[in-house]
Amino acid sequence: MQHGKYRFIVGFLALPLGLYALFVVWPFIQSIYYSFTDWTGLSPEFKMVGFDNYSRMLDDDIFWKSLQHSLLFALLLPVVTIGLALFFAFMINVGGRKRKNGPVITGVRGSGFYKIVYFFPQVLSIAIVALLFAFAYNPDSGAINSLLRGIGLDDVQPLWLGDPDLALWAVMAVLVWSTVGFFVVLFSAGMASIPAEMYEAALLDGANRVTTFFRVTLPLLWDTVQSGWVYMGILALGAESFAVVQIMTTGPGGPDYSTTVMVLYVYQKAFRDGQAAYATTIGVALLVVTLAFAAVVMRLGRRERLEY
């Protein structure tokens, strides 16, 4: 069985690794190279400028704003999204009361329906979600302010996306709404694989729902939670945040750069301002932030693996 094992492994891995190196690793290397040039993105001619782009980036107030917003996305969105998803998944799979002649461990009534409701946003493109919420946030004819007027709160009519103090939070709420369903399904699959005998033993020992969640479910589900945390952070730093900010906000990135994130700033500098070299410099900074986030989460979340 050992004969030709390594040739077999290399044969299967060569093509995927080659494609990964060509379409993922090589563009990163090119970006780092172009960040030391004055390339506009249009002209084939450029020259080396050393660390000028990095010096410019460190003196760029908009870059620091975008970095602050991206870090807020990466730190806060996973906490809220993962927390809500864990709660919903636990209630759907484990948190119900025992029914007559039914299993001891069950979800709340209508759990199958709730799974469909929570997962529904995943069926929609993030662009469609952003457009729908852009209309809902409209201060004059949007659904949210219309609802507030309908219940007698005529004096409470926020500008939402037009208010620099509210716009970023409004965008973050959309990201939570659009992603929490995926993690509900992910965690539900993990909880379904936990033996029911463990929950039954915990209940016999007098454990309530809170104790069962923190002493049984979360420790056995920790590897899945950690992976979901990293994945959600990458989404918050990358394509998801770009899509909602680009579509929903004025500018986009406004008002007054209050919703500008790093990935949007990269796009604007490259395709709007024709400063591809400076855009790749910001992209390198975004790469460092993403890798640092993943490394910190993996390091802080490291614990002894529990098996069952």
Disulfide bonds with the S-S distance in Angstrom:
none
